[in-house]
Amino acid sequence: MNWLYNTGIHLYSAAANAAAVKSKKIATMLKGQKTTLGTLLHELRELDRPIWIHAASLGEFEQGRTLIERLRKEHPERQILLSFFSPSGYEVRKNYDLVDKVIYLPFDTPDNARALVEAINPSIAIFVKYEFWGNYIEQLHERNIPVYLISAIFRKGQIFFRPWGGFMRHILTLYRHIYVQDENSAKLLASVGVTNVTVAGDTRFDRVTDIMKTTAAINGIDRFNNGKGADLIVGSSWEADEEKYIPWLNANPGVTFIIAPHEFNDKRLDTLRKSITGKVMYLSEWEKIYADGKTPAEADDVRGIIVDCFGKLSTLYRYARMAYIGGGFGAGIHNINEAAVYGIPVIFGPTHKKFKEAADLIALGGGFSCHNKSEVTSTLNNLYTNPTLLASSGKTAGDYIKRNIGATDIIYHDLFE
């Protein structure tokens, strides 16, 4: 691989090792990588030419998950290896039972790539969305192992389309085929000579649709607000989001809500609970008092529920009339499709340029981007006080999801049938 690329990888690794002194998350990642290159190499050699699927983190895993589930159903005899780069993916899915092995992907140095690819010896490798690890892909290519990129999306400003991006363009030529989310990505790739491309769409639409169809009800939530559900649900909430929407909640005590913080501990949950006026319960408390199937007096006059556990947000969206999706006043919005699939409008902050579905929903009228507290307040007021707007924008969001399902079928049929 290009010497400049390899130098960048080594500097990245060195920076991570330095940061691990203060960051438990990074330290966990580095420990996992060492395990992969140490004790796990022997176990990986015992796999029988597995299908290797790599996802950077949890969001990319959700994009690849529909393909994994389809493979396990149609080809139970095939072995599947799942790898993650980020702890936020590995630590949540390290015991995922639909694959044969879950590992950390070590830094993409030439030696690491050679050792790992030789040990795995996959029959096929599938990378999800943004994964352009040059040495790994080069090792696979040299061994004539087909490697694919799925649910990819490209933007004009990326290094591939810059005059100095030749070494990164080279990586694109090593994929056997690239499955992109939209026509714009296909045109950008064609502009640099990459034409082994199919516009398949985004597998996340298939995933959220599967969740909507298969998730079980959450104990007692169907009785929240006398069975009417929440006026507002906030998914993956950060403090920067709470500064914008909590004043609106406090100014409108009749609004019912469910809030799911993105990350939390006891102190964070307690601070959030105390910041909101009215009677508020944690989800664990709510489920506990409804465990016997009765309607307890403790549930009277509860206007809000704060989610104090993981894994339930995608189901909770079904119990609300509009959604605010967090992250848009920070690094980037979280999954808006999880909410839109239930036919409710989605509101989010300004950091959404990397997400095609955000731009699409804004243009269609099913999504609303806000740049500050004032715009959040105005948007919430407009939707809350206008049932016609609420219903029409929600339908628009739901219809958008329905029109975009099917990417998994296209990729599966191409690669495995």
VODO-638451 format. One line per field, with one value per residue (C-alpha): residue number from 1; residue in three letters; chain; z, y, x. Coordinates in pm, 1 decimal, m for minus. Example, Ala and Ser with C-alpha at 12.3 -4.5 7.8 and 13.67 -1.06 7.14 Angstrom:
BEGIN
n	1	2
res	ALA	SER
chain	A	A
zz	780.0	714.0
yy	m450.0	m106.0
xx	1230.0	1367.0
***
This chain:
BEGIN
n	1	2	3	4	5	6	7	8	9	10	11	12	13	14	15	16	17	18	19	20	21	22	23	24	25	26	27	28	29	30	31	32	33	34	35	36	37	38	39	40	41	42	43	44	45	46	47	48	49	50	51	52	53	54	55	56	57	58	59	60	61	62	63	64	65	66	67	68	69	70	71	72	73	74	75	76	77	78	79	80	81	82	83	84	85	86	87	88	89	90	91	92	93	94	95	96	97	98	99	100	101	102	103	104	105	106	107	108	109	110	111	112	113	114	115	116	117	118	119	120	121	122	123	124	125	126	127	128	129	130	131	132	133	134	135	136	137	138	139	140	141	142	143	144	145	146	147	148	149	150	151	152	153	154	155	156	157	158	159	160	161	162	163	164	165	166	167	168	169	170	171	172	173	174	175	176	177	178	179	180	181	182	183	184	185	186	187	188	189	190	191	192	193	194	195	196	197	198	199	200	201	202	203	204	205	206	207	208	209	210	211	212	213	214	215	216	217	218	219	220	221	222	223	224	225	226	227	228	229	230	231	232	233	234	235	236	237	238	239	240	241	242	243	244	245	246	247	248	249	250	251	252	253	254	255	256	257	258	259	260	261	262	263	264	265	266	267	268	269	270	271	272	273	274	275	276	277	278	279	280	281	282	283	284	285	286	287	288	289	290	291	292	293	294	295	296	297	298	299	300	301	302	303	304	305	306	307	308	309	310	311	312	313	314	315	316	317	318	319	320	321	322	323	324	325	326	327	328	329	330	331	332	333	334	335	336	337	338	339	340	341	342	343	344	345	346	347	348	349	350	351	352	353	354	355	356	357	358	359	360	361	362	363	364	365	366	367	368	369	370	371	372	373	374	375	376	377	378	379	380	381	382	383	384	385	386	387	388	389	390	391	392	393	394	395	396	397	398	399	400	401	402	403	404	405	406	407	408	409	410	411	412	413	414	415	416	417
res	MET	ASN	TRP	LEU	TYR	ASN	THR	GLY	ILE	HIS	LEU	TYR	SER	ALA	ALA	ALA	ASN	ALA	ALA	ALA	VAL	LYS	SER	LYS	LYS	ILE	ALA	THR	MET	LEU	LYS	GLY	GLN	LYS	THR	THR	LEU	GLY	THR	LEU	LEU	HIS	GLU	LEU	ARG	GLU	LEU	ASP	ARG	PRO	ILE	TRP	ILE	HIS	ALA	ALA	SER	LEU	GLY	GLU	PHE	GLU	GLN	GLY	ARG	THR	LEU	ILE	GLU	ARG	LEU	ARG	LYS	GLU	HIS	PRO	GLU	ARG	GLN	ILE	LEU	LEU	SER	PHE	PHE	SER	PRO	SER	GLY	TYR	GLU	VAL	ARG	LYS	ASN	TYR	ASP	LEU	VAL	ASP	LYS	VAL	ILE	TYR	LEU	PRO	PHE	ASP	THR	PRO	ASP	ASN	ALA	ARG	ALA	LEU	VAL	GLU	ALA	ILE	ASN	PRO	SER	ILE	ALA	ILE	PHE	VAL	LYS	TYR	GLU	PHE	TRP	GLY	ASN	TYR	ILE	GLU	GLN	LEU	HIS	GLU	ARG	ASN	ILE	PRO	VAL	TYR	LEU	ILE	SER	ALA	ILE	PHE	ARG	LYS	GLY	GLN	ILE	PHE	PHE	ARG	PRO	TRP	GLY	GLY	PHE	MET	ARG	HIS	ILE	LEU	THR	LEU	TYR	ARG	HIS	ILE	TYR	VAL	GLN	ASP	GLU	ASN	SER	ALA	LYS	LEU	LEU	ALA	SER	VAL	GLY	VAL	THR	ASN	VAL	THR	VAL	ALA	GLY	ASP	THR	ARG	PHE	ASP	ARG	VAL	THR	ASP	ILE	MET	LYS	THR	THR	ALA	ALA	ILE	ASN	GLY	ILE	ASP	ARG	PHE	ASN	ASN	GLY	LYS	GLY	ALA	ASP	LEU	ILE	VAL	GLY	SER	SER	TRP	GLU	ALA	ASP	GLU	GLU	LYS	TYR	ILE	PRO	TRP	LEU	ASN	ALA	ASN	PRO	GLY	VAL	THR	PHE	ILE	ILE	ALA	PRO	HIS	GLU	PHE	ASN	ASP	LYS	ARG	LEU	ASP	THR	LEU	ARG	LYS	SER	ILE	THR	GLY	LYS	VAL	MET	TYR	LEU	SER	GLU	TRP	GLU	LYS	ILE	TYR	ALA	ASP	GLY	LYS	THR	PRO	ALA	GLU	ALA	ASP	ASP	VAL	ARG	GLY	ILE	ILE	VAL	ASP	CYS	PHE	GLY	LYS	LEU	SER	THR	LEU	TYR	ARG	TYR	ALA	ARG	MET	ALA	TYR	ILE	GLY	GLY	GLY	PHE	GLY	ALA	GLY	ILE	HIS	ASN	ILE	ASN	GLU	ALA	ALA	VAL	TYR	GLY	ILE	PRO	VAL	ILE	PHE	GLY	PRO	THR	HIS	LYS	LYS	PHE	LYS	GLU	ALA	ALA	ASP	LEU	ILE	ALA	LEU	GLY	GLY	GLY	PHE	SER	CYS	HIS	ASN	LYS	SER	GLU	VAL	THR	SER	THR	LEU	ASN	ASN	LEU	TYR	THR	ASN	PRO	THR	LEU	LEU	ALA	SER	SER	GLY	LYS	THR	ALA	GLY	ASP	TYR	ILE	LYS	ARG	ASN	ILE	GLY	ALA	THR	ASP	ILE	ILE	TYR	HIS	ASP	LEU	PHE	GLU
chain	A	A	A	A	A	A	A	A	A	A	A	A	A	A	A	A	A	A	A	A	A	A	A	A	A	A	A	A	A	A	A	A	A	A	A	A	A	A	A	A	A	A	A	A	A	A	A	A	A	A	A	A	A	A	A	A	A	A	A	A	A	A	A	A	A	A	A	A	A	A	A	A	A	A	A	A	A	A	A	A	A	A	A	A	A	A	A	A	A	A	A	A	A	A	A	A	A	A	A	A	A	A	A	A	A	A	A	A	A	A	A	A	A	A	A	A	A	A	A	A	A	A	A	A	A	A	A	A	A	A	A	A	A	A	A	A	A	A	A	A	A	A	A	A	A	A	A	A	A	A	A	A	A	A	A	A	A	A	A	A	A	A	A	A	A	A	A	A	A	A	A	A	A	A	A	A	A	A	A	A	A	A	A	A	A	A	A	A	A	A	A	A	A	A	A	A	A	A	A	A	A	A	A	A	A	A	A	A	A	A	A	A	A	A	A	A	A	A	A	A	A	A	A	A	A	A	A	A	A	A	A	A	A	A	A	A	A	A	A	A	A	A	A	A	A	A	A	A	A	A	A	A	A	A	A	A	A	A	A	A	A	A	A	A	A	A	A	A	A	A	A	A	A	A	A	A	A	A	A	A	A	A	A	A	A	A	A	A	A	A	A	A	A	A	A	A	A	A	A	A	A	A	A	A	A	A	A	A	A	A	A	A	A	A	A	A	A	A	A	A	A	A	A	A	A	A	A	A	A	A	A	A	A	A	A	A	A	A	A	A	A	A	A	A	A	A	A	A	A	A	A	A	A	A	A	A	A	A	A	A	A	A	A	A	A	A	A	A	A	A	A	A	A	A	A	A	A	A	A	A	A	A	A	A	A	A	A	A	A	A	A	A	A	A	A	A	A	A	A	A	A	A	A	A	A	A	A	A	A	A	A	A	A	A	A	A	A
zz	0.0	m51.2	196.0	287.7	376.3	587.7	765.5	846.6	987.8	1209.9	1336.4	1400.6	1600.7	1800.2	1880.4	1996.9	2227.1	2378.4	2422.4	2584.9	2902.2	2965.1	2760.7	2884.4	2550.9	2347.5	2596.0	2556.9	2178.8	2187.6	2425.7	2191.6	1890.5	2072.2	2155.0	1787.6	1681.9	1970.6	2110.0	1850.1	1541.6	1612.5	1643.1	1320.8	1132.6	1235.7	1057.2	725.6	474.1	643.4	501.7	654.6	725.5	867.3	1025.3	1178.5	1462.9	1574.5	1309.2	1026.2	1189.0	1167.3	794.7	752.3	990.1	737.9	512.7	804.1	900.7	542.5	512.7	835.8	721.9	366.5	424.9	783.4	681.1	603.8	872.5	930.6	1088.8	1209.6	1284.8	1439.2	1467.5	1738.6	2095.4	2066.0	1812.1	1948.6	2314.3	2232.4	1977.2	2090.5	2178.0	1863.1	1812.1	1435.9	1358.2	1442.3	1568.3	1656.5	1667.0	1681.9	1357.2	1431.4	1279.3	904.6	895.6	630.5	892.0	1066.9	737.9	615.6	940.5	977.8	618.0	611.8	933.7	827.6	461.7	391.4	91.2	50.7	238.0	273.4	411.3	515.0	412.5	488.1	528.9	307.3	481.9	205.0	333.3	424.2	88.8	m94.3	85.8	m5.9	m367.1	m394.1	m272.7	m527.5	m247.5	m367.5	m151.2	m171.0	m29.1	55.7	151.4	49.8	m5.5	m155.0	m150.2	m382.1	m111.3	m21.1	m89.5	m367.8	m589.1	m512.0	m743.8	m470.7	m385.0	m627.2	m361.8	m212.9	m558.2	m598.7	m303.7	m480.8	m780.6	m558.8	m464.9	m681.0	m673.7	m487.4	m389.4	m333.6	m180.3	m455.6	m814.2	m711.7	m557.8	m875.5	m1087.3	m861.2	m884.2	m1261.5	m1278.2	m1147.2	m1359.8	m1107.5	m1289.0	m1117.6	m922.7	m853.3	m705.4	m455.0	m186.1	187.3	382.5	689.4	538.1	538.5	894.7	1046.0	859.5	1004.7	1353.1	1308.2	1204.9	1463.2	1791.1	2093.3	2295.6	2600.7	2926.8	3014.3	2760.2	2567.4	2873.4	2900.6	2893.2	2922.5	2614.8	2391.6	2382.3	2401.7	2223.5	2175.8	2186.9	2196.6	2068.6	2142.5	2337.6	2417.8	2656.9	2358.9	2241.1	2587.2	2603.3	2302.7	2372.2	2753.7	2785.3	2545.4	2757.2	3071.5	2901.0	2792.4	3099.5	2913.0	2669.1	2736.7	2639.5	2634.8	2642.1	2562.8	2643.7	2408.6	2693.1	3062.7	3417.3	3741.4	3774.3	3419.0	3455.4	3783.9	3639.6	3337.6	3552.4	3778.6	3484.6	3372.2	3551.1	3632.3	3732.0	3552.2	3582.8	3457.5	3212.7	3452.9	3720.0	3476.8	3360.9	3718.0	3838.9	3537.0	3574.0	3723.1	3441.8	3662.3	3637.7	3941.9	4111.8	4081.5	3707.7	3758.3	3626.4	3488.9	3201.4	3103.2	3093.1	3080.6	2927.3	3162.9	2961.5	2613.1	2325.7	2345.7	2162.5	1819.1	1968.6	2176.3	1865.1	1794.2	2104.3	1996.7	1758.2	1670.8	1725.4	1801.1	1703.6	1893.4	1783.1	1535.0	1758.5	1790.2	1572.3	1369.6	1393.2	1495.1	1313.5	1194.2	994.3	1316.9	1398.3	1048.0	977.5	1224.6	1023.0	1252.7	1161.3	1267.4	1401.6	1429.6	1452.9	1170.5	1155.3	905.6	577.2	566.3	580.6	256.6	431.2	627.5	312.2	145.4	435.3	464.8	93.9	116.6	434.0	666.0	842.5	999.8	1056.4	1329.0	1379.2	1727.4	2029.6	1870.4	1563.8	1778.4	1978.3	1666.5	1495.5	1803.3	1846.0	1481.8	1489.2	1834.5	1768.7	1409.9	1388.1	1009.0	966.9	1218.8	1032.8	682.4	767.6	953.3	657.2	430.2	652.2	663.6	288.9	224.7	419.2	232.5	m106.3	m19.8	108.2	m95.4	m88.1	98.9	m168.8	m446.2	m266.6	m147.0	m489.3	m656.8	m408.3	m302.2	m572.1
yy	0.0	360.5	467.9	780.7	572.3	334.9	626.4	764.9	429.6	404.7	760.3	678.0	371.7	571.3	840.4	576.2	419.8	760.5	839.8	500.7	628.0	851.5	678.7	351.6	308.7	328.9	107.6	m154.8	m138.5	m182.3	m476.0	m637.8	m587.5	m755.6	m1050.0	m1084.0	m1088.4	m1314.9	m1592.9	m1567.6	m1623.0	m1995.8	m2007.9	m1810.2	m2064.4	m2333.4	m2161.4	m2314.7	m2032.5	m1812.8	m1522.9	m1222.5	m917.9	m606.5	m310.2	m10.2	28.6	m42.1	171.4	m4.7	m340.2	m258.4	m200.5	m537.3	m720.7	m785.8	m960.9	m1169.1	m1276.3	m1366.2	m1571.7	m1757.3	m1840.8	m1946.4	m2097.0	m2226.6	m2443.7	m2139.3	m1992.6	m1616.1	m1400.9	m1053.2	m787.7	m441.4	m155.9	40.2	m75.6	69.6	m201.5	m491.6	m458.1	m452.6	m736.1	m957.9	m1233.2	m1199.6	m1550.6	m1545.5	m1549.2	m1798.0	m1553.1	m1181.7	m1004.1	m663.2	m555.4	m450.1	m137.0	m167.3	m207.5	m435.1	m693.6	m699.7	m731.9	m1013.7	m1211.8	m1170.2	m1240.4	m1545.9	m1675.0	m1611.3	m1713.1	m1610.3	m1723.6	m1370.0	m1040.2	m776.4	m433.0	m197.7	166.4	359.8	89.6	158.4	m29.4	m43.5	m315.1	m554.8	m506.1	m540.7	m867.5	m1004.9	m895.9	m1057.3	m1386.5	m1360.7	m1340.3	m1129.6	m823.9	m610.5	m278.8	m246.5	42.6	283.4	651.7	900.4	1280.8	1516.0	1649.0	1308.9	1238.0	989.5	1276.8	1515.1	1554.7	1419.2	1121.0	870.7	622.2	614.7	576.4	273.4	109.8	149.8	m46.7	m349.3	m410.5	m677.8	m472.4	m169.7	m136.0	229.6	401.0	650.3	758.5	1049.3	806.8	598.8	910.5	1022.7	681.1	676.3	1015.0	851.2	538.8	307.3	146.3	m191.1	m30.1	m105.5	139.8	m95.4	147.2	139.5	m183.6	21.2	63.7	m314.6	m334.4	m79.8	m240.6	m579.5	m427.2	m267.9	m602.2	m826.9	m643.3	m735.3	m479.7	m326.4	m402.4	m139.5	123.3	72.8	218.0	526.1	850.0	651.9	451.2	754.0	718.8	998.1	1331.0	1332.1	1071.5	1174.7	913.7	914.7	1239.0	1434.4	1728.8	1964.1	1845.1	1873.3	2240.1	2290.2	2077.8	2059.7	2429.3	2351.6	2054.9	2267.2	2542.9	2289.6	2077.0	1899.7	1738.1	1371.7	1231.1	947.7	1030.8	782.5	928.6	818.8	733.1	747.5	661.5	713.4	1075.9	1164.7	1001.9	1181.0	1518.9	1468.0	1364.2	1668.0	1908.1	1838.9	1955.6	1713.0	1348.2	1148.0	777.6	559.3	288.1	17.0	157.1	170.4	m186.6	m309.8	m163.1	m306.8	m651.1	m803.4	m674.8	m436.2	m58.5	74.7	403.6	498.8	547.7	822.1	1163.8	1044.6	1278.1	1137.4	826.7	825.7	514.5	372.8	62.1	m18.6	m203.3	m75.3	256.1	118.0	m37.8	265.3	482.7	304.5	467.0	831.2	1088.3	1275.3	1216.4	1428.6	1247.6	1346.6	1402.5	1679.4	1943.6	1732.0	1479.3	1383.0	1263.9	911.8	675.5	872.1	578.2	388.2	651.3	738.3	376.1	414.9	700.1	986.4	1308.3	1341.2	1651.8	1683.4	1925.0	2071.0	1809.0	1570.8	1630.5	1274.4	1122.2	1102.9	1009.1	1336.3	1546.3	1337.8	1370.1	1743.8	1786.6	1571.9	1732.2	1433.5	1563.2	1898.5	2030.4	2291.9	2507.6	2644.9	2640.7	2885.2	2667.1	2355.4	2534.1	2660.9	2320.3	2137.3	2396.8	2370.8	1993.8	1971.4	2229.8	2131.3	1776.6	1799.7	1885.9	1617.9	1349.4	1449.3	1480.4	1149.9	974.2	1125.2	985.3	639.9	627.1	726.2	423.7	190.1	313.9	242.1	m114.6	m394.9	m333.9	m657.7	m861.5	m708.0	m764.9	m1116.1	m1236.3	m1091.9	m1233.1	m1565.3	m1680.6
xx	0.0	107.8	382.7	187.8	m117.5	92.1	257.2	m86.7	m199.6	109.2	54.8	m311.0	m206.8	48.5	m207.5	m455.2	m196.0	m122.6	m492.7	m558.0	m391.0	m693.9	m963.8	m1110.4	m1288.9	m969.1	m783.7	m1056.7	m1022.5	m644.8	m671.8	m924.2	m697.6	m408.8	m635.2	m726.7	m361.7	m264.9	m479.6	m756.4	m539.9	m534.4	m914.0	m954.9	m741.9	m988.4	m1276.9	m1379.7	m1337.6	m1598.6	m1795.1	m1620.4	m1838.0	m1674.9	m1855.6	m1681.4	m1928.8	m2284.4	m2453.3	m2272.4	m2349.2	m2720.2	m2670.0	m2502.1	m2732.0	m3008.4	m2758.8	m2624.9	m2977.2	m3058.0	m2739.4	m2802.8	m3154.9	m3070.2	m2725.1	m2702.6	m2407.4	m2187.0	m1964.3	m1973.2	m1702.8	m1801.2	m1540.2	m1562.9	m1316.1	m1496.3	m1570.6	m1920.9	m1989.9	m1788.0	m1882.6	m2254.7	m2248.0	m1959.5	m2208.1	m2420.0	m2550.6	m2606.5	m2234.1	m1960.8	m1701.5	m1681.4	m1344.3	m1181.4	m1016.7	m655.1	m505.3	m454.5	m77.3	78.1	185.8	m153.9	m339.8	m116.6	m145.0	m520.5	m621.9	m396.5	m554.2	m914.0	m875.6	m1235.6	m1434.2	m1567.0	m1526.6	m1799.4	m1720.3	m2002.1	m2046.8	m1726.2	m1462.5	m1159.9	m878.4	m619.5	m387.6	m667.6	m836.3	m506.4	m429.0	m771.0	m727.5	m383.2	m528.6	m811.6	m1068.4	m1363.4	m1423.1	m1737.5	m1853.8	m2224.7	m2454.3	m2179.3	m2239.4	m1995.8	m1975.9	m1790.9	m1558.8	m1410.5	m1044.9	m1126.7	m1237.8	m950.9	m649.5	m419.1	m639.8	m490.1	m375.5	m727.4	m884.3	m662.3	m840.7	m1174.7	m1045.2	m974.1	m1336.5	m1497.0	m1816.9	m1952.5	m2319.2	m2409.9	m2709.2	m2784.4	m2727.4	m2507.0	m2256.3	m2252.7	m2187.8	m1903.0	m1738.9	m1781.2	m1607.5	m1288.7	m1322.6	m1490.1	m1782.6	m1827.9	m2111.2	m2478.5	m2727.7	m2893.0	m3005.9	m2946.4	m2997.8	m3096.3	m3443.2	m3479.3	m3350.3	m3589.0	m3879.0	m3784.9	m3771.6	m4111.7	m4263.4	m4099.6	m4038.8	m4248.6	m4442.6	m4274.9	m4449.0	m4708.8	m4601.7	m4924.1	m5100.6	m4880.1	m5079.7	m5404.8	m5316.7	m5258.8	m4879.7	m4626.9	m4657.7	m4281.5	m4005.9	m3641.1	m3396.0	m3022.0	m3036.9	m2721.0	m2684.7	m2654.9	m2996.7	m3150.0	m3055.1	m3283.9	m3594.7	m3623.8	m3720.1	m4007.7	m4116.0	m4108.8	m4305.6	m4569.3	m4652.3	m4931.6	m4687.1	m4611.3	m4273.4	m4020.9	m3647.6	m3369.3	m3024.4	m2747.7	m2510.2	m2579.4	m2488.0	m2679.8	m2567.5	m2666.0	m3007.5	m3072.7	m2971.4	m3194.9	m3490.4	m3457.8	m3433.6	m3791.4	m4104.3	m4383.5	m4390.1	m4121.9	m4034.2	m3753.3	m3854.6	m3735.7	m3968.6	m4258.5	m4210.3	m4177.3	m4505.2	m4686.1	m4529.6	m4845.8	m5066.8	m5262.3	m5296.7	m5109.5	m5179.5	m4811.4	m4862.1	m5120.7	m5017.2	m4680.2	m4600.9	m4265.0	m4048.5	m3669.3	m3516.9	m3252.5	m3157.3	m3030.2	m3190.3	m3548.1	m3544.7	m3631.7	m3945.7	m4041.2	m4078.1	m4405.9	m4555.8	m4509.5	m4654.1	m4334.9	m3964.8	m3661.4	m3340.3	m3026.0	m2668.8	m2739.9	m2582.2	m2268.3	m2087.5	m2394.2	m2752.7	m2838.1	m3072.6	m3376.9	m3513.3	m3588.2	m3849.1	m3971.2	m4068.1	m4354.4	m4503.1	m4404.5	m4219.5	m3856.5	m3681.0	m3302.5	m3011.8	m2800.6	m2523.2	m2678.4	m2494.1	m2358.5	m2704.2	m2895.5	m3220.1	m3210.7	m3186.7	m3457.0	m3700.5	m3641.9	m3716.1	m4029.6	m4163.5	m4126.6	m3816.2	m3726.1	m3374.0	m3325.3	m3018.3	m3081.1	m3311.5	m3553.7	m3603.4	m3648.3	m3917.2	m4092.5	m4089.0	m4217.7	m4493.4	m4599.4	m4627.4	m4783.1	m5054.0	m5134.3	m5278.2	m5307.7	m4939.1	m4843.2	m5038.3	m4927.8	m4558.9	m4569.9	m4728.4	m4465.8	m4189.4	m4344.6	m4406.3	m4044.2	m3919.9	m4155.2	m4032.6	m3670.7	m3674.4	m3515.3	m3137.8	m3071.9	m3248.8	m3039.5	m2708.2	m2794.5	m2904.0	m2594.3	m2345.1	m2494.9	m2734.7
***
